[in-house]
Amino acid sequence: MKPTPVLPLPRRPVRAAAGTSAALPSSALDAMLDAAYETHRRFRHGAFAEPCPTCHVPAGELCLARRSVHAARRMAHRVRMAQAGPVPRAAAAAR
């Protein structure tokens, strides 16, 4: 039996590979992003725990801009987390 020759693969720099995937999002990347946003929305994680002052959707809903969380909503979440202090809300409620 003859061994099959193995041809070397073309080498690309890491920067070129990363730039290509960012420029052309695949359907798998789209699905992953949709699933992550839906999970955050459903369980009100992060900025989705706040109502959006820009597009006026209630807490737990996606912003009207597709695949975007408005800066005002993210800022409202950061302000609330800074006011809450270092003790998480669930731990503070258990005291």
ChimeraX attribute file (.defattr): number of C-alpha atoms within 10 A of each C-alpha:
attribute: neighborCount
match mode: 1-to-1
recipient: residues
	/A:1	3
	/A:2	4
	/A:3	5
	/A:4	6
	/A:5	6
	/A:6	6
	/A:7	6
	/A:8	6
	/A:9	6
	/A:10	5
	/A:11	7
	/A:12	8
	/A:13	7
	/A:14	8
	/A:15	8
	/A:16	9
	/A:17	11
	/A:18	10
	/A:19	10
	/A:20	10
	/A:21	11
	/A:22	10
	/A:23	8
	/A:24	9
	/A:25	10
	/A:26	11
	/A:27	9
	/A:28	9
	/A:29	13
	/A:30	12
	/A:31	11
	/A:32	12
	/A:33	13
	/A:34	13
	/A:35	12
	/A:36	12
	/A:37	18
	/A:38	16
	/A:39	13
	/A:40	17
	/A:41	19
	/A:42	15
	/A:43	11
	/A:44	15
	/A:45	15
	/A:46	15
	/A:47	24
	/A:48	26
	/A:49	20
	/A:50	21
	/A:51	20
	/A:52	25
	/A:53	14
	/A:54	13
	/A:55	14
	/A:56	12
	/A:57	15
	/A:58	14
	/A:59	18
	/A:60	20
	/A:61	19
	/A:62	23
	/A:63	22
	/A:64	14
	/A:65	9
	/A:66	8
	/A:67	12
	/A:68	10
	/A:69	17
	/A:70	17
	/A:71	13
	/A:72	16
	/A:73	23
	/A:74	16
	/A:75	13
	/A:76	17
	/A:77	20
	/A:78	14
	/A:79	11
	/A:80	12
	/A:81	15
	/A:82	10
	/A:83	9
	/A:84	12
	/A:85	9
	/A:86	9
	/A:87	10
	/A:88	10
	/A:89	11
	/A:90	8
	/A:91	8
	/A:92	10
	/A:93	8
	/A:94	6
	/A:95	5
